[in-house]
């Protein structure tokens, strides 16, 4: 039996819980999944990589368990199978198209591919200090490396730039990384569950990872990836949000109205990371 999963018209981090709820409901009874995106008008990098995660998990390829029993999910983007013709664009806001990450070699390739172009954009368009470009490469690398070391399966990354005229009135660069792996709770449970006791769960695991810098690795110097990203984003007034399982945590800058911690969300496999780097107010034209 085929189960329908509707994709929101505006598919980004704000509407993601709506999609996660539809996915959880459709996947619980098994069967083939049909992701209906024909009414979607726009999708952010976060929405796109999240859709791929759902497809992987729905086929049973995610570390969090899949309900598809090996059936290949179907994504419907266009009604009646009619694909519109698009004009070629000389320039694109996509710094890195949706790219798979399965091994350390993929992480190096991703960073190498994007570093030169992103560095120019961060300096010329966002007005960041050239030194910030090194931190950007680090943040991108650490976010991708998290897939390789913790997920237990592959994932995806995408990077895009926007001009948020209505919400922020500034230009931003957005990084989205997602996987269908085991999630933060499962990854940290062997070393952290006793310390948290009855509080242990998805929210506590995210708090331990992002706020306390805890890692499943006991080696000195390991597990500093998220801490390094936090320090970089604090310097440039950026944002990071991580969703895993039934919880979501965010470091919320003053320009945003997001909630720092949410629990009891619709379950979703793996982990999804959102990083936003804005143009400094001092450089805004």
Steps between C-alpha positions, in 0.01 A plus 500: 500500500629847410496768771487869404729758663422862412793741460422855628457779247781696667735224611765619744598460866182679613267256323719194553305370801186492286684280251653284776156437647360393164801274442474336845129432450548351153805293591366331813287246313759408240443494127629715220524875552399768249636846577260743333689823427301619198348786706834609645592850387841529663745289700803608698819291516374371836175382343675332208747299707222412743292361214791277397537378858132404507541314173801309629331413828176410326684239299650354816848641437524725805662421831178595675312222325286525191146405431528447130612138514733562209236664279638798314311818604359721224523881491243683290612852413277568201127430449414265214870441440547830315849635559531875429781629283743723686731764358868465574635748755840662468531543875349298778446559869588135559852483639487123536217291350363210701807278534531153658739447791592140579867503600780731613609535138160650419542760773837610360355518149202708619719750684748525215222552245329778684783678681618731224157614385360532851803694616447760229132534584555524876751780451344695213126454555465437872782736590665255737866518589707272270598304811135402533528288188730257681241464772230442240696210351548360850129525580407330174759227552397427860130488413571246223748306713223446754325280242809287442581449870158480665223417255590146403375574148539756225347844482479820295616859511386811310608866520318802361500878534191716537397860545249487785323824423187444710636311798846643550564760233845354450680242292574160652675175420313185604655157560273195537631155592282194561523125542268208571734347755472403864453853636663678793321308773612159379851623427555645849294254704785263598698781666237754608169335591600417860618857562163643398292226660125547456561815292670300227337530161538676165491849654760414765726345236485813285567717804802288590638513146446867413508680835741278696715384209461132594607234249473123485876499450707481818821608327628846601430757232208309348147633501604864462330539162174648625683710758719640223197580286336676796807719559517593134131585478511702823767719345291569190155508662402177327252228583513124538203270549509121532202266482529135600232250593220689674695811603661812355753735653623837374749771586275799423660833402329829582366539145297178516186399692558125508446290815824378665370151582200299382409150615217263419522565127392245238775236481738521208807286428861611530606860551443823307732798546428858390770770503430862400770764461364855449649813356615722791276798564797733468548404132136518398439740215 
